Amino acid sequence: MEEQRPPWHWWRHGPPWWSAPDAAEPHRPRWPWRSTVLFTAFVLIGSHFAAQGEHHRVPLDGYARVLLVVACVTLLWRNRYPVAVAFGTATVTLGYLAAGYPYGPVFLTVAVSCHSAVVAGHRRAARASVALLWAGHAVVALWLYRWLPPSGDNSGGLTQEIVIATWLLAVVALSELARVRREQWARERADRAQAARRRADEERLRIARELHDVLAHSISVINVQAGMGLALLDSDPEQARAALATIKAASKEALGEVRQVLDTLRASGDAPRAPAPGLDRLPELVEQAAAAGLAVDIEGPLPRLPPGADLAAFRIVQEALTNVVRHSGSRHARVRFADDGDALRLCIDDDGPATGADAGGSGNGLAGMRERAAALGGTIEAGPRPDGGFRVLAVLPSQPREDQ
């Protein structure tokens, strides 16, 4: 259903049919056929009726109509060659007036060409063409009228020139206003496009982090259990069978979480079918780590966090335990929670030492944890401990941020 917009929306954001040219492709101006035909019909018809009320001027003849058509047809090139069209229409209009033909709507061609030149950025050229027309008309009306048709014509006077100058200044002012509004529309459209791209990039980064955390943890458990099953397949079939059962459970859970992440892509704007994981699933994570041969101790009460911080804390613990399984020779890890009401201090320790073996990871685990913490206004510190082992210390806000 199309969104209902207030009447002033077009003035603020631009009409729906106007859009800024794509920076990736050269902008090719369109030929303004329809508007040029309308301008031509209006000028010819209006000049015909104006001639009936200006008997002191030279009646319209074939030459007058040719000049009017030339001035109007020139507007076809106003988007491609705005400077040439601005001076061309001013020159033709000046010749038309110097020949003594009726005024009428002939100035419309000058207004349109001036507007096109100003909007295209040729402001000096537009002003110069208008000044040329006014200066030429002043010379004709105040001095050359004695030798130009119609015969017996009188001087136009300063009042007439002031009126014409005022009209031309109004045309320039309105053109400048249109240029400012059009540039503002272009900036707003560019800002909205940039914001949309930024949101898309953030969403892609969030999905990439989710997939990395889900797959890295589950595949690490599967890798350990597969190695254990292969080693015990002949000597201890029961233990090998237990390892295969753990692989089946871990792969099923990984598939479920991956499907949940992908569902958010297929059903944009809909609510997720399952809640995002949080610290309430920490016991499951401990069981999976135990299945991979890693004993995990939980110290401190589980805090109640906002949804975003709850998900980030769970993923940080998950990634830290995955790194212990992959890169540490320790089979024991500790997870400590300390919440002072404003911030949660989450510490994951293992006793090491590092195995130095290539576990097949992507190397993005610590970067993903830092991105999660930074998105919430928190921090991550990770590195070797002085007494050996490795520590991950996360500080996350335990209260919702005001900008969220």
N, C-alpha and C positions, 0 to 999 in steps of 0.2 A: 504494500500500500504506500502510495507516494506521501512523503512528509508534507504537512501543511506549514507553509512559511508565512510570516507576516509581510505586509506590503512593502515595508522598508528593507527587506532582506536583499533585494536586487541592488539597492543603492549602496548598501554596505559591502556586499560580497560580489557584486557583478551579476549581469544577467546570465541565465543558464546556458544561453547559446554562445557566450563568449568564454574562451579559455585561452590561457597563456600558451604560446608555442612551446613545443617540446624541445628542450635543450639538446636532446640527442639527435634531432633531425633538423635540417635547415628549414626555416619557416618560409613557405611560398605563399605570398598574398593571393587571395582570390580575386577574380574579376567581379566588380560590383555591378553586374548587369541590371538587376532589378531596380536598385535604387537610382541608377543613372537614367533608366527609362522613365521612372517616376519624376525625377528632377526635370528631365527634358520636356515631358508633357506639361508639368506645372508651369515651367518658365514660358513655354510657347503660348499656352492658353492664358496665363496671367498677363503676359505682354500684350496679347490681343485685346483683352478687356482694358488694360491700362492705356492703350493707344486711343481708345474711344473717349477717355476722359482728359487726355492731354493734347488738345487740338493745336496748341502752339508749338508742338514738337513735330519732327518729320514723321509722316505716317510710315507704318511698317511696310516694307517691300521685301523683295527676294533677298537683297543683300543683308537686310536686318535679320531675317530668319536664318540665313546662313551663319551669321555671326553668333546668333543665339544657340544654334545647333552645335557649332564648333566649341563654344564655351562649355556646353553641357556634355558633349561626347568626350571632351578632354578629361572629364572626371572619371572615365573608365580606368585611367592610369594613375589615379590618385594614391592607391596603395603601393604601387610599384615605384613610381617616380614622383613623390609628393612635392619636391622642390620645383621641378619643371612644371608640374600642373598648377602650382600656386602662382607662379609668375605668368604662365600661359593664360589662365583664366583672368588674371588681373589685366593683362595686356589686351586680350580680346574685349573684355568689358569696357576698358578705357576707350578702345577704338569704336565700340558701339555707341558709347555716350558722346564721344567727340563728333560722331556723324549726326548727332541731333535726334537720335531715335528716343522713344519714350523710356522712362526709367523702368517702371514695373519691377518684376521679381528677378531681374538680371543679376542683382547683387547676391542672389542665393548661391550661384556658382562660386563666387569669391568666398562666401562663408564656408561652404563645404570644403573647398580646397585648402583654406586656411586651417580649418579644423583637422583635416587629414595630416597636414604638414606638422602642426603642433603636436598631435598625438604620436606621430612617428619620431618626434624628437628634434625636428628641424624648426625650432622656435624662431631663430633669427631670420631664416628665410621667409617664414610666414609673416612676421612683422614687416620685413622689407617689402614683400609683395603688396601688403595692405597699404603701406606708406607710399609705394609707387602709385597705386591706384588713386589714393587721396590727393597726392601732389599733382598728378597729371590732370585729375578732374578740376582741381583748384586753378591750375594754369588755364585750362580750357574755359572754365566758367567766369574767370575774372579778367582774362586778357585775350585769348584767342577766339572768343565767341564772335568778335566782329567779322572774322574771315571764314568762320565755319558755319555750316547750316545749323538751324534754319535761318533764313535771311530775316533781318530785323530783330534778332534775338537780343534780349537785354542781359546785363550782367547778373550772375546768380546771387551775388552778395555774400558777405561773411556769415550771415545767419545760416544760409543753406550749407556752407562748407562746415560750419560747426556741427550741424545736425548730422551730416555724413560722417564726419570724424568721430562723433559720439557713437554712431551706429557701428563703425568699423572697430572702435575700441571695445564695444560690447561683444562683438564677434570674437576678438582676440581673447578677451577675458573668459568667455564661456568655453572657448577651446582650451585654454589653460586649465580651467576647472575640470573639463573632461579628461585632460591628460593626467592630472593629479589623481582623479578617481580611478582611472584605468591602471595607473602604476600601483595604487593601493590595492586594487583587486589582484593584480599580478603577485604582489608581495604576500597577500593573504593566502592566495592559492598555493604559492610556493611553500609558505610556512605550514599549511595544512598537509601538503604532500610530504614535506620533510618529517612532520610529526607522525604521519601514517607510516612512513618508512622506518622511523625510529621505533614505533610500537611493534612493527612487524619484526624488526631485528631483535628487540627485547623478547618477543614471544618465541622466535626461533632459538635464541640463546637459552630461554627457560626450558623449552622442550629438549634441547640438546643436553642440558644438565640433568633433566629427569631421566632421559634414556641412558645417559652415561652411568648415573648412580644405580639405576635398576639393573642394567646389564652387567656392569662391572662387579657388583656384589654377587649377583646370582651366578655368573659365569665363573667367578673365583671359587665359589663353593662347589660348583659342578666340576671344575678342574681338579680341586683337591680330592673330591670324592672319587672321581674317575681314576686318578692315580692310585688311590688307596684300593679301589676295587680291582684294578689290574694286578696290583702287588699281592692281594690276598685271594685272588680268584682260585688258585690251586690249593693253597695251604689252609685257607679259612673261608669256605664258601658262604657260610652264614654272615660273616662280617662283610664279604663282598656284596651279598644280597642287600644288606642294610645300606651300604654305600649307594647302590643303584636306586634304592627307595628314596634316599635323600636327594639324589640327582633328579628323580622324577618330581619330587615335591618342589625343589628349587626351580626347575624349569617351568613347572605349571604356574608358580607364583610370578616368575618373571614374565611369562606370556600374558598373565592377567594384568600386570601393571603396565606393560608395553601397550596392550590393547586399550587400557584406560587413557593413556597419554594420546594415542592415535585417535581415539574417539573425540577428543577435544578439537582435533583438526577437521574431522569429517562433519561435526555438528557445531559449527561456529555460532556462538551466541547462546547455545543451550547450556543448561546446567550440567555438570559432570554427573555420570551415572553412579559413581562411587566417590565417597569422600577422599580427599587427599590424605596420604599417610601422615601420621604424627607420632609423638612419643608414646602414645598408647599402644603402638605396635612394637615397642622396644623389646618386650618378652619374645616375640616371634624372631626378631633380629638376633637376640641372644641364642635362641635355639638353633638358628641357621649357622651362627658362628661356631656353636658347640659341635654341630654336625661336621664342620670343616676342621675340627680339632682345636678350636680356640675357646678357652674358658674366659668368660667375661664377668667381671664383678661390677655391680651397680652400687654406687655410693651416693647417698643423699636422696631426698624425696623427689619424685618427678614433678616438675613445675607445671602450672597451667599457663599456657602461652597463647597469644593471638595465632590465628590459623597460619599466617605467613611465617612467623617465627617458629611455630611448632613443626611445620614441614621442613624448614631449614635446619633445625636442630636434629631432626630425625635423619635427614640426608647427610649431615656432617658426621654423625655417629656411624652411619652406614658406610660412608666412604672411608672414614678412619679405620674401622674394623677391617674393611676390605684391604686396605693397604697393609695392615698387620699380617693378614693371611698371606698376602702376596710377597711382601718384602722383608718380613721380620722372622728371625729364628725363634722368637718367643711364642709360646703357646698359651700365654696368659695376658689379658688386657684389663684395664680398669677404666670405668666411665664414672666421672664425678660431676654432680650437679650442685651449684651454689647460686641461689636466687636471693638478691637483696631487695627485691621489690621493684627496682628500676632496670636492672640488667641481670642476665643469666650468664654465669661463668660455667662453661662446659669444657671439661678437660678429659682427654682420652690419652692414656699412657700405656706403653708396652715396655718390657724389659730388654728387648733386643736379644742378640745383636742383629744388624741388617745382614741378610743373606747375600745381597749383591747379585742375585739371579734375575734374569729377565723373565718377568711374570706375564709378559704380553700385554701390559697396560698401555693406555694411550698417552699417559703423562699429563692428563688434564684434571686429575682428581683434586690436587691442592688448589689449582686455579679455579675450579668450579666451586670449591668450598669458600674461597675468598670472595667470589662473585656473589654467592648467596648471602654471605654476611654483609658485604658492602651494600647490597640492595636494601637491606633492612636498617642500615646505619650502624652495623656492628663491625667487628674486626676478627681476624684469624691470625694466630701465631703458630707456626709449625717448624719443628726442627729437632735435632738430637738433644738429649738431656745430658747434663754434665756427668752423671753417674752411669751413662749408657742408656740404650733404648731410644725411644722417640716419643715426642709429646705433641699433641694438637690441642691448642687452647683457643676456644671461641668465646667471644663476648657478644651476646645478642640482647637487644632491648626486649624486656619482658612486658612492656606496655605498648599498645598500638601507637604508631606515629600519627601526628596531626594531619600530615599530608596524604595519608592513606585512607 
